[in-house]
């Protein structure tokens, strides 16, 4: 399957409880992550992480599925057509 360029947006609402698992999953997919930017959003008591990735459709589905199963974590992703 062909790798495509894309992005992943992650909102972590309960950092203390969710962050260790989020970081473990992101580490597992580290070979596919080109860039990672984290923003602690104190006014809303959450954290926002954006990733630039190069992945297959199967990989992006695995990553978003694992992240989305963590309580307090919201994730959305998109891959380019080429």
C-alpha positions as CSV (number, residue, x, y, z in Angstrom):
1,X,0.0,0.0,0.0
2,X,1.2,3.5,-0.9
3,X,2.2,6.0,1.8
4,X,0.6,9.4,1.5
5,X,1.3,12.8,3.2
6,X,-1.2,14.0,5.7
7,X,-1.9,15.4,9.1
8,X,-3.4,14.4,12.4
9,X,-5.1,16.7,15.0
10,X,-5.3,15.5,18.6
11,X,-7.0,17.2,21.5
12,X,-6.1,15.8,25.0
13,X,-8.6,16.9,27.6
14,X,-7.1,15.1,30.7
15,X,-3.4,15.4,30.3
16,X,-2.3,13.7,33.5
17,X,-4.4,10.6,32.8
18,X,-4.2,10.4,29.0
19,X,-0.8,11.9,28.0
20,X,1.4,8.8,28.9
21,X,-0.7,6.5,26.7
22,X,-0.9,9.1,23.9
23,X,2.9,9.5,23.9
24,X,3.4,5.7,23.9
25,X,1.2,5.3,20.9
26,X,2.9,8.3,19.1
27,X,6.3,6.7,19.9
28,X,5.1,3.4,18.3
29,X,4.3,5.3,15.1
30,X,7.4,7.5,15.3
31,X,8.9,6.3,12.0
32,X,5.9,7.8,10.2
33,X,5.7,11.1,12.0
34,X,7.5,13.9,10.1
35,X,6.7,16.8,12.6
36,X,4.9,17.2,15.9
37,X,3.7,20.4,17.5
38,X,2.2,20.5,20.9
39,X,0.2,23.4,22.4
40,X,-0.9,23.5,26.0
41,X,-4.1,25.5,26.0
42,X,-4.5,26.5,29.6
43,X,-7.7,28.6,29.1
44,X,-9.5,25.4,28.1
45,X,-7.5,23.0,30.3
46,X,-6.5,20.8,27.4
47,X,-3.6,20.2,25.0
48,X,-3.6,20.3,21.2
49,X,-1.1,18.2,19.2
50,X,-0.7,18.4,15.5
51,X,1.3,15.9,13.5
52,X,2.5,15.9,9.9
53,X,2.7,12.2,8.8
54,X,3.5,10.0,5.9
55,X,1.4,6.8,6.2
56,X,-0.7,4.3,4.5
57,X,-4.4,4.2,5.0
58,X,-4.0,1.2,7.2
59,X,-1.4,3.0,9.4
60,X,-3.5,6.1,9.8
61,X,-6.5,4.0,10.7
62,X,-4.5,2.1,13.3
63,X,-3.1,5.3,14.8
64,X,-6.4,7.2,15.0
65,X,-8.2,4.1,16.3
66,X,-5.8,3.6,19.1
67,X,-5.7,7.3,20.0
68,X,-9.5,7.7,19.7
69,X,-10.1,4.8,22.2
70,X,-8.3,6.7,25.0
71,X,-10.8,8.5,27.3
72,X,-10.6,12.3,26.9
73,X,-8.8,12.2,23.6
74,X,-10.3,13.4,20.3
75,X,-8.5,12.8,17.0
76,X,-9.1,13.7,13.4
77,X,-6.9,13.0,10.4
78,X,-6.6,13.5,6.7
79,X,-4.3,12.1,4.0
80,X,-3.6,13.7,0.6
81,X,-4.8,12.0,-2.6
82,X,-1.3,11.4,-3.9
